[in-house]
Amino acid sequence: MDPDYDKFDYKFDLPFKSPVEPVKLDGNSKIQFNCHPQIRCFNECCKKADITLTPYDVLRLKQRLGVTSGEFLKKHTVPFQMDGHGLPGIKMRTTDNEPVCLFMDEKTGCSVYTDRPAACRYYPVGLMSMKAFKANHEEQHYFIVKEDHCTGHCEPRELTVDQYREEQGVKPYDEFNWPWYKLVLKKKSSGPTIGRPSQLSFDMFFMASYDVDRFRLFIESKNFRKVYLLEDAYYQSLLIDDFTLTQFGFRLLDQVLFGNSTIPLVANAYEQRYEERKEVIEAKFKLAEVLAKQEDPAEKYIEK
């Protein structure tokens, strides 16, 4: 979409035969839809699953299943790139032969229904975050997805988007994830202006967004508190509460990816850290210089 979208009528640039209706909706927009176990297409959307997971999705599902974040990621997700630079995202893992959700039961439907992901709750409504050119704030809008397999649009029930969101329990998901959505949107919209983040930054993004148990090990390291200034009570809450820790992770990512001062630093922390590791750092630089001098530039073109 053109970054100057506020100058035009609100249309989507969609591929031919896209299931997305090219109309921007707000919370008061009315939709016609219903889904229930007796509907003819019950479970069909679960058999064509392409679900992008958010941090809150992972937290709810890992607690529902009683597993660590690492175990959940390994068993129930697959990675993908959210932008051209390789910003890491995750999707729900499906069966090998067809994209059938692993949590779907043919008779009863979703086996984790009360903790189902936000994308499942929203369907067939889609959430879209946009930022107008030179605007100070992001905006959220909605759209409708109409797929051939879904007969819920033919059900005689009309309600507003906000009423549907309330019914599906999606608001806590949006409220928790909104700082994360803004980070992803900022990364996508900034593009080459900030360049490609380092692999270390991507690793931090993945860990803070999805792997909360590994992220906790990171903040438990003694060096972490030498750099970041946190009140003891707040720091202790990060050690025991997944949700508080993940929200802290969003703040840390804003600092790591975009240089915003979201978390106070210990005075002269970086200087002290450098002095502590000065010998190791300088030794690495010297080794790199030696190796560079030893390598003949023409050597790479010589057949061995």
BALOBA-1460 file (C-alpha; in Angstrom, 3 decimals):
// residues 304
<rec num="1" residu="m" x="0.000" y="0.000" z="0.000"/>
<rec num="2" residu="d" x="1.217" y="3.508" z="-0.781"/>
<rec num="3" residu="p" x="2.617" y="5.186" z="2.364"/>
<rec num="4" residu="d" x="0.547" y="8.239" z="1.445"/>
<rec num="5" residu="y" x="-2.650" y="6.190" z="1.678"/>
<rec num="6" residu="d" x="-4.536" y="9.026" z="3.405"/>
<rec num="7" residu="k" x="-4.594" y="10.911" z="0.086"/>
<rec num="8" residu="f" x="-6.550" y="8.193" z="-1.694"/>
<rec num="9" residu="d" x="-9.756" y="6.252" z="-1.252"/>
<rec num="10" residu="y" x="-9.180" y="3.213" z="0.905"/>
<rec num="11" residu="k" x="-8.582" y="0.346" z="-1.481"/>
<rec num="12" residu="f" x="-6.239" y="-2.584" z="-1.204"/>
<rec num="13" residu="d" x="-3.748" y="-3.564" z="-3.878"/>
<rec num="14" residu="l" x="-4.762" y="-7.208" z="-4.057"/>
<rec num="15" residu="p" x="-3.967" y="-10.083" z="-6.411"/>
<rec num="16" residu="f" x="-6.662" y="-11.446" z="-8.710"/>
<rec num="17" residu="k" x="-9.181" y="-13.666" z="-6.918"/>
<rec num="18" residu="s" x="-7.926" y="-12.663" z="-3.489"/>
<rec num="19" residu="p" x="-10.346" y="-13.713" z="-0.708"/>
<rec num="20" residu="v" x="-9.848" y="-10.299" z="0.923"/>
<rec num="21" residu="e" x="-12.613" y="-7.800" z="0.201"/>
<rec num="22" residu="p" x="-10.979" y="-4.470" z="-0.783"/>
<rec num="23" residu="v" x="-12.890" y="-2.375" z="1.764"/>
<rec num="24" residu="k" x="-11.450" y="-0.847" z="4.911"/>
<rec num="25" residu="l" x="-13.628" y="-1.380" z="7.978"/>
<rec num="26" residu="d" x="-13.681" y="0.154" z="11.444"/>
<rec num="27" residu="g" x="-15.115" y="-1.069" z="14.715"/>
<rec num="28" residu="n" x="-18.608" y="0.189" z="13.893"/>
<rec num="29" residu="s" x="-18.746" y="-1.458" z="10.466"/>
<rec num="30" residu="k" x="-21.345" y="-4.214" z="10.223"/>
<rec num="31" residu="i" x="-20.584" y="-7.724" z="9.004"/>
<rec num="32" residu="q" x="-22.765" y="-10.752" z="8.341"/>
<rec num="33" residu="f" x="-21.242" y="-13.899" z="9.798"/>
<rec num="34" residu="n" x="-21.734" y="-16.779" z="12.196"/>
<rec num="35" residu="c" x="-19.895" y="-20.019" z="12.982"/>
<rec num="36" residu="h" x="-21.119" y="-22.956" z="15.067"/>
<rec num="37" residu="p" x="-20.642" y="-26.756" z="15.240"/>
<rec num="38" residu="q" x="-23.763" y="-27.400" z="13.148"/>
<rec num="39" residu="i" x="-22.645" y="-25.299" z="10.194"/>
<rec num="40" residu="r" x="-21.879" y="-27.209" z="6.991"/>
<rec num="41" residu="c" x="-18.281" y="-26.006" z="6.779"/>
<rec num="42" residu="f" x="-17.376" y="-26.741" z="10.430"/>
<rec num="43" residu="n" x="-13.583" y="-27.392" z="10.741"/>
<rec num="44" residu="e" x="-12.899" y="-26.505" z="7.095"/>
<rec num="45" residu="c" x="-10.877" y="-23.413" z="8.011"/>
<rec num="46" residu="c" x="-8.765" y="-25.600" z="10.348"/>
<rec num="47" residu="k" x="-7.971" y="-27.843" z="7.380"/>
<rec num="48" residu="k" x="-6.532" y="-24.904" z="5.457"/>
<rec num="49" residu="a" x="-4.545" y="-23.396" z="8.299"/>
<rec num="50" residu="d" x="-1.980" y="-20.693" z="7.659"/>
<rec num="51" residu="i" x="-1.724" y="-19.102" z="11.089"/>
<rec num="52" residu="t" x="0.924" y="-16.545" z="11.974"/>
<rec num="53" residu="l" x="1.520" y="-16.582" z="15.728"/>
<rec num="54" residu="t" x="2.036" y="-13.580" z="17.978"/>
<rec num="55" residu="p" x="3.904" y="-13.457" z="21.309"/>
<rec num="56" residu="y" x="0.640" y="-13.610" z="23.264"/>
<rec num="57" residu="d" x="-0.458" y="-16.663" z="21.265"/>
<rec num="58" residu="v" x="2.714" y="-18.495" z="22.267"/>
<rec num="59" residu="l" x="2.334" y="-17.593" z="25.955"/>
<rec num="60" residu="r" x="-1.277" y="-18.765" z="26.112"/>
<rec num="61" residu="l" x="-0.620" y="-21.999" z="24.227"/>
<rec num="62" residu="k" x="2.568" y="-22.971" z="26.091"/>
<rec num="63" residu="q" x="0.769" y="-22.539" z="29.397"/>
<rec num="64" residu="r" x="-2.265" y="-24.430" z="28.102"/>
<rec num="65" residu="l" x="-0.058" y="-27.365" z="27.076"/>
<rec num="66" residu="g" x="2.201" y="-27.185" z="30.143"/>
<rec num="67" residu="v" x="5.430" y="-27.049" z="28.141"/>
<rec num="68" residu="t" x="8.403" y="-24.721" z="27.877"/>
<rec num="69" residu="s" x="8.532" y="-22.140" z="25.122"/>
<rec num="70" residu="g" x="11.370" y="-24.089" z="23.504"/>
<rec num="71" residu="e" x="9.322" y="-27.284" z="23.472"/>
<rec num="72" residu="f" x="6.316" y="-25.472" z="22.036"/>
<rec num="73" residu="l" x="8.356" y="-23.834" z="19.276"/>
<rec num="74" residu="k" x="9.968" y="-27.131" z="18.292"/>
<rec num="75" residu="k" x="6.767" y="-29.171" z="18.190"/>
<rec num="76" residu="h" x="4.103" y="-26.715" z="17.082"/>
<rec num="77" residu="t" x="5.688" y="-23.995" z="14.933"/>
<rec num="78" residu="v" x="7.648" y="-23.394" z="11.745"/>
<rec num="79" residu="p" x="9.762" y="-20.276" z="11.085"/>
<rec num="80" residu="f" x="9.313" y="-17.795" z="8.255"/>
<rec num="81" residu="q" x="10.637" y="-14.357" z="7.306"/>
<rec num="82" residu="m" x="8.320" y="-11.401" z="7.894"/>
<rec num="83" residu="d" x="10.214" y="-8.981" z="5.664"/>
<rec num="84" residu="g" x="12.931" y="-8.777" z="3.023"/>
<rec num="85" residu="h" x="15.660" y="-8.453" z="5.641"/>
<rec num="86" residu="g" x="14.677" y="-11.706" z="7.327"/>
<rec num="87" residu="l" x="12.793" y="-10.497" z="10.419"/>
<rec num="88" residu="p" x="11.898" y="-13.833" z="12.051"/>
<rec num="89" residu="g" x="8.292" y="-14.880" z="12.480"/>
<rec num="90" residu="i" x="6.589" y="-18.175" z="13.268"/>
<rec num="91" residu="k" x="3.539" y="-19.977" z="11.921"/>
<rec num="92" residu="m" x="1.501" y="-22.771" z="13.411"/>
<rec num="93" residu="r" x="2.805" y="-26.162" z="12.332"/>
<rec num="94" residu="t" x="0.335" y="-28.277" z="10.351"/>
<rec num="95" residu="t" x="0.212" y="-31.878" z="9.142"/>
<rec num="96" residu="d" x="2.750" y="-32.888" z="6.512"/>
<rec num="97" residu="n" x="0.384" y="-33.861" z="3.696"/>
<rec num="98" residu="e" x="-2.172" y="-31.052" z="4.017"/>
<rec num="99" residu="p" x="-2.231" y="-27.771" z="5.978"/>
<rec num="100" residu="v" x="-4.419" y="-29.214" z="8.736"/>
<rec num="101" residu="c" x="-4.030" y="-27.685" z="12.188"/>
<rec num="102" residu="l" x="-2.520" y="-30.121" z="14.683"/>
<rec num="103" residu="f" x="-5.013" y="-28.979" z="17.324"/>
<rec num="104" residu="m" x="-8.087" y="-29.809" z="15.237"/>
<rec num="105" residu="d" x="-10.380" y="-32.662" z="16.263"/>
<rec num="106" residu="e" x="-12.761" y="-33.874" z="13.534"/>
<rec num="107" residu="k" x="-15.686" y="-34.247" z="15.942"/>
<rec num="108" residu="t" x="-15.241" y="-31.534" z="18.524"/>
<rec num="109" residu="g" x="-13.273" y="-28.936" z="16.562"/>
<rec num="110" residu="c" x="-10.428" y="-26.973" z="18.147"/>
<rec num="111" residu="s" x="-8.878" y="-28.797" z="21.105"/>
<rec num="112" residu="v" x="-7.363" y="-25.573" z="22.502"/>
<rec num="113" residu="y" x="-10.367" y="-23.371" z="21.738"/>
<rec num="114" residu="t" x="-10.249" y="-21.177" z="24.857"/>
<rec num="115" residu="d" x="-6.572" y="-20.430" z="24.129"/>
<rec num="116" residu="r" x="-6.738" y="-20.378" z="20.320"/>
<rec num="117" residu="p" x="-4.514" y="-17.833" z="18.512"/>
<rec num="118" residu="a" x="-5.667" y="-14.316" z="17.672"/>
<rec num="119" residu="a" x="-5.800" y="-15.090" z="13.934"/>
<rec num="120" residu="c" x="-8.292" y="-17.886" z="14.615"/>
<rec num="121" residu="r" x="-10.398" y="-15.629" z="16.834"/>
<rec num="122" residu="y" x="-10.498" y="-12.875" z="14.251"/>
<rec num="123" residu="y" x="-11.444" y="-15.039" z="11.265"/>
<rec num="124" residu="p" x="-13.038" y="-14.024" z="8.906"/>
<rec num="125" residu="v" x="-12.105" y="-10.507" z="10.025"/>
<rec num="126" residu="g" x="-8.531" y="-9.410" z="9.377"/>
<rec num="127" residu="l" x="-6.562" y="-6.865" z="11.364"/>
<rec num="128" residu="m" x="-4.410" y="-4.368" z="9.480"/>
<rec num="129" residu="s" x="-1.967" y="-1.886" z="11.030"/>
<rec num="130" residu="m" x="-0.950" y="1.085" z="8.902"/>
<rec num="131" residu="k" x="0.994" y="4.293" z="9.333"/>
<rec num="132" residu="a" x="0.376" y="7.223" z="7.004"/>
<rec num="133" residu="f" x="3.367" y="8.989" z="5.524"/>
<rec num="134" residu="k" x="4.842" y="11.410" z="8.100"/>
<rec num="135" residu="a" x="2.128" y="10.474" z="10.618"/>
<rec num="136" residu="n" x="3.053" y="10.265" z="14.295"/>
<rec num="137" residu="h" x="0.832" y="7.324" z="15.151"/>
<rec num="138" residu="e" x="-0.115" y="3.979" z="13.665"/>
<rec num="139" residu="e" x="-3.728" y="3.138" z="12.861"/>
<rec num="140" residu="q" x="-5.564" y="-0.159" z="13.042"/>
<rec num="141" residu="h" x="-8.269" y="-1.099" z="10.572"/>
<rec num="142" residu="y" x="-10.120" y="-4.269" z="9.616"/>
<rec num="143" residu="f" x="-11.117" y="-6.147" z="6.489"/>
<rec num="144" residu="i" x="-13.177" y="-9.199" z="5.593"/>
<rec num="145" residu="v" x="-11.872" y="-12.476" z="4.178"/>
<rec num="146" residu="k" x="-14.343" y="-14.515" z="2.124"/>
<rec num="147" residu="e" x="-13.072" y="-17.955" z="1.142"/>
<rec num="148" residu="d" x="-14.971" y="-20.482" z="-0.952"/>
<rec num="149" residu="h" x="-15.059" y="-23.112" z="1.781"/>
<rec num="150" residu="c" x="-16.646" y="-20.805" z="4.383"/>
<rec num="151" residu="t" x="-20.455" y="-20.653" z="4.506"/>
<rec num="152" residu="g" x="-20.549" y="-18.552" z="7.667"/>
<rec num="153" residu="h" x="-21.119" y="-15.453" z="5.571"/>
<rec num="154" residu="c" x="-24.509" y="-16.849" z="4.542"/>
<rec num="155" residu="e" x="-25.721" y="-17.150" z="8.132"/>
<rec num="156" residu="p" x="-28.520" y="-14.684" z="8.975"/>
<rec num="157" residu="r" x="-26.681" y="-12.764" z="11.689"/>
<rec num="158" residu="e" x="-25.408" y="-9.192" z="11.553"/>
<rec num="159" residu="l" x="-23.156" y="-7.474" z="14.075"/>
<rec num="160" residu="t" x="-20.434" y="-4.844" z="14.190"/>
<rec num="161" residu="v" x="-16.730" y="-5.603" z="14.028"/>
<rec num="162" residu="d" x="-16.333" y="-4.457" z="17.641"/>
<rec num="163" residu="q" x="-19.169" y="-6.723" z="18.749"/>
<rec num="164" residu="y" x="-17.541" y="-9.634" z="16.940"/>
<rec num="165" residu="r" x="-14.156" y="-8.854" z="18.541"/>
<rec num="166" residu="e" x="-15.783" y="-8.743" z="21.973"/>
<rec num="167" residu="e" x="-17.577" y="-12.034" z="21.334"/>
<rec num="168" residu="q" x="-14.386" y="-13.758" z="20.208"/>
<rec num="169" residu="g" x="-12.316" y="-12.486" z="23.145"/>
<rec num="170" residu="v" x="-9.701" y="-10.909" z="20.921"/>
<rec num="171" residu="k" x="-9.214" y="-7.611" z="22.771"/>
<rec num="172" residu="p" x="-6.722" y="-8.906" z="25.392"/>
<rec num="173" residu="y" x="-4.625" y="-10.300" z="22.538"/>
<rec num="174" residu="d" x="-4.558" y="-6.966" z="20.731"/>
<rec num="175" residu="e" x="-3.810" y="-4.963" z="23.871"/>
<rec num="176" residu="f" x="-0.885" y="-7.203" z="24.795"/>
<rec num="177" residu="n" x="0.518" y="-7.480" z="21.281"/>
<rec num="178" residu="w" x="0.091" y="-3.847" z="20.205"/>
<rec num="179" residu="p" x="3.619" y="-2.723" z="21.269"/>
<rec num="180" residu="w" x="4.987" y="-5.707" z="19.330"/>
<rec num="181" residu="y" x="2.844" y="-4.920" z="16.273"/>
<rec num="182" residu="k" x="4.274" y="-1.397" z="16.317"/>
<rec num="183" residu="l" x="7.835" y="-2.762" z="16.378"/>
<rec num="184" residu="v" x="7.150" y="-5.011" z="13.379"/>
<rec num="185" residu="l" x="5.393" y="-2.211" z="11.498"/>
<rec num="186" residu="k" x="8.216" y="0.213" z="12.262"/>
<rec num="187" residu="k" x="10.768" y="-2.301" z="11.011"/>
<rec num="188" residu="k" x="8.820" y="-2.970" z="7.800"/>
<rec num="189" residu="s" x="8.062" y="0.685" z="7.045"/>
<rec num="190" residu="s" x="11.584" y="1.945" z="7.786"/>
<rec num="191" residu="g" x="13.102" y="-0.492" z="5.273"/>
<rec num="192" residu="p" x="16.547" y="0.573" z="4.038"/>
<rec num="193" residu="t" x="16.569" y="3.738" z="6.176"/>
<rec num="194" residu="i" x="17.839" y="1.757" z="9.157"/>
<rec num="195" residu="g" x="19.551" y="-0.939" z="7.131"/>
<rec num="196" residu="r" x="19.514" y="-4.636" z="7.817"/>
<rec num="197" residu="p" x="19.735" y="-5.373" z="11.546"/>
<rec num="198" residu="s" x="22.545" y="-7.636" z="12.681"/>
<rec num="199" residu="q" x="21.978" y="-11.348" z="13.116"/>
<rec num="200" residu="l" x="22.397" y="-10.779" z="16.855"/>
<rec num="201" residu="s" x="19.472" y="-8.318" z="16.744"/>
<rec num="202" residu="f" x="17.336" y="-10.871" z="14.893"/>
<rec num="203" residu="d" x="18.240" y="-13.530" z="17.460"/>
<rec num="204" residu="m" x="17.216" y="-11.133" z="20.225"/>
<rec num="205" residu="f" x="13.935" y="-10.389" z="18.422"/>
<rec num="206" residu="f" x="13.096" y="-14.088" z="18.126"/>
<rec num="207" residu="m" x="14.023" y="-14.853" z="21.732"/>
<rec num="208" residu="a" x="12.174" y="-11.892" z="23.264"/>
<rec num="209" residu="s" x="9.112" y="-12.386" z="21.053"/>
<rec num="210" residu="y" x="8.623" y="-16.150" z="21.191"/>
<rec num="211" residu="d" x="11.088" y="-18.004" z="23.428"/>
<rec num="212" residu="v" x="10.324" y="-16.517" z="26.832"/>
<rec num="213" residu="d" x="12.083" y="-19.258" z="28.829"/>
<rec num="214" residu="r" x="15.356" y="-18.709" z="26.998"/>
<rec num="215" residu="f" x="14.878" y="-14.943" z="27.304"/>
<rec num="216" residu="r" x="14.598" y="-15.376" z="31.069"/>
<rec num="217" residu="l" x="17.978" y="-17.120" z="31.152"/>
<rec num="218" residu="f" x="19.376" y="-14.115" z="29.296"/>
<rec num="219" residu="i" x="18.153" y="-11.565" z="31.851"/>
<rec num="220" residu="e" x="19.257" y="-13.817" z="34.734"/>
<rec num="221" residu="s" x="22.891" y="-13.452" z="33.679"/>
<rec num="222" residu="k" x="24.949" y="-11.310" z="36.046"/>
<rec num="223" residu="n" x="26.089" y="-9.058" z="33.207"/>
<rec num="224" residu="f" x="22.504" y="-8.068" z="32.361"/>
<rec num="225" residu="r" x="21.985" y="-6.118" z="35.574"/>
<rec num="226" residu="k" x="25.380" y="-4.487" z="35.170"/>
<rec num="227" residu="v" x="24.016" y="-2.775" z="32.064"/>
<rec num="228" residu="y" x="20.276" y="-2.197" z="32.681"/>
<rec num="229" residu="l" x="18.943" y="-0.275" z="35.659"/>
<rec num="230" residu="l" x="15.874" y="-2.056" z="37.040"/>
<rec num="231" residu="e" x="14.140" y="-1.873" z="40.406"/>
<rec num="232" residu="d" x="14.582" y="-5.085" z="42.395"/>
<rec num="233" residu="a" x="10.842" y="-5.769" z="42.740"/>
<rec num="234" residu="y" x="10.291" y="-5.322" z="39.012"/>
<rec num="235" residu="y" x="13.305" y="-7.463" z="38.154"/>
<rec num="236" residu="q" x="12.006" y="-10.250" z="40.391"/>
<rec num="237" residu="s" x="8.640" y="-10.123" z="38.615"/>
<rec num="238" residu="l" x="10.449" y="-10.736" z="35.324"/>
<rec num="239" residu="l" x="11.905" y="-13.924" z="36.750"/>
<rec num="240" residu="i" x="8.528" y="-15.455" z="37.611"/>
<rec num="241" residu="d" x="5.918" y="-14.057" z="35.197"/>
<rec num="242" residu="d" x="6.026" y="-14.875" z="31.480"/>
<rec num="243" residu="f" x="3.658" y="-12.078" z="30.490"/>
<rec num="244" residu="t" x="5.524" y="-9.347" z="32.366"/>
<rec num="245" residu="l" x="8.821" y="-10.592" z="30.971"/>
<rec num="246" residu="t" x="7.536" y="-10.600" z="27.390"/>
<rec num="247" residu="q" x="6.234" y="-7.043" z="27.748"/>
<rec num="248" residu="f" x="9.660" y="-6.055" z="29.041"/>
<rec num="249" residu="g" x="11.105" y="-7.761" z="25.972"/>
<rec num="250" residu="f" x="9.115" y="-5.420" z="23.718"/>
<rec num="251" residu="r" x="10.732" y="-2.438" z="25.444"/>
<rec num="252" residu="l" x="14.163" y="-3.982" z="25.115"/>
<rec num="253" residu="l" x="13.631" y="-4.666" z="21.409"/>
<rec num="254" residu="d" x="12.658" y="-1.042" z="20.824"/>
<rec num="255" residu="q" x="16.005" y="-0.100" z="22.321"/>
<rec num="256" residu="v" x="18.020" y="-2.758" z="20.508"/>
<rec num="257" residu="l" x="16.449" y="-2.332" z="17.061"/>
<rec num="258" residu="f" x="15.782" y="1.402" z="16.964"/>
<rec num="259" residu="g" x="17.987" y="2.950" z="19.635"/>
<rec num="260" residu="n" x="15.088" y="4.343" z="21.674"/>
<rec num="261" residu="s" x="15.865" y="4.842" z="25.371"/>
<rec num="262" residu="t" x="13.101" y="2.627" z="26.727"/>
<rec num="263" residu="i" x="15.110" y="1.058" z="29.571"/>
<rec num="264" residu="p" x="17.468" y="3.126" z="31.760"/>
<rec num="265" residu="l" x="21.117" y="2.127" z="31.735"/>
<rec num="266" residu="v" x="23.535" y="1.887" z="34.623"/>
<rec num="267" residu="a" x="25.866" y="4.902" z="34.528"/>
<rec num="268" residu="n" x="28.977" y="4.199" z="32.434"/>
<rec num="269" residu="a" x="27.770" y="0.607" z="31.970"/>
<rec num="270" residu="y" x="29.174" y="0.163" z="28.474"/>
<rec num="271" residu="e" x="32.499" y="1.741" z="29.383"/>
<rec num="272" residu="q" x="32.856" y="-0.536" z="32.412"/>
<rec num="273" residu="r" x="31.843" y="-3.555" z="30.361"/>
<rec num="274" residu="y" x="34.487" y="-2.695" z="27.777"/>
<rec num="275" residu="e" x="37.180" y="-2.314" z="30.442"/>
<rec num="276" residu="e" x="36.252" y="-5.719" z="31.890"/>
<rec num="277" residu="r" x="36.560" y="-7.369" z="28.496"/>
<rec num="278" residu="k" x="39.202" y="-5.091" z="27.018"/>
<rec num="279" residu="e" x="41.926" y="-7.722" z="26.782"/>
<rec num="280" residu="v" x="39.605" y="-10.268" z="25.160"/>
<rec num="281" residu="i" x="38.245" y="-7.724" z="22.648"/>
<rec num="282" residu="e" x="41.698" y="-6.437" z="21.690"/>
<rec num="283" residu="a" x="43.021" y="-10.003" z="21.338"/>
<rec num="284" residu="k" x="40.185" y="-10.797" z="18.901"/>
<rec num="285" residu="f" x="41.001" y="-7.731" z="16.805"/>
<rec num="286" residu="k" x="44.704" y="-8.637" z="16.711"/>
<rec num="287" residu="l" x="43.900" y="-12.195" z="15.685"/>
<rec num="288" residu="a" x="41.664" y="-10.896" z="12.897"/>
<rec num="289" residu="e" x="44.463" y="-8.619" z="11.653"/>
<rec num="290" residu="v" x="46.969" y="-11.482" z="11.650"/>
<rec num="291" residu="l" x="44.632" y="-13.783" z="9.741"/>
<rec num="292" residu="a" x="43.871" y="-11.050" z="7.224"/>
<rec num="293" residu="k" x="47.598" y="-10.501" z="6.539"/>
<rec num="294" residu="q" x="48.244" y="-14.235" z="6.164"/>
<rec num="295" residu="e" x="45.556" y="-14.668" z="3.506"/>
<rec num="296" residu="d" x="46.726" y="-14.002" z="-0.030"/>
<rec num="297" residu="p" x="43.852" y="-12.301" z="-1.937"/>
<rec num="298" residu="a" x="44.695" y="-14.377" z="-5.014"/>
<rec num="299" residu="e" x="44.630" y="-17.596" z="-3.034"/>
<rec num="300" residu="k" x="40.850" y="-17.943" z="-3.366"/>
<rec num="301" residu="y" x="41.161" y="-18.150" z="-7.164"/>
<rec num="302" residu="i" x="43.774" y="-20.914" z="-7.181"/>
<rec num="303" residu="e" x="42.471" y="-24.425" z="-7.711"/>
<rec num="304" residu="k" x="43.484" y="-26.737" z="-4.889"/>
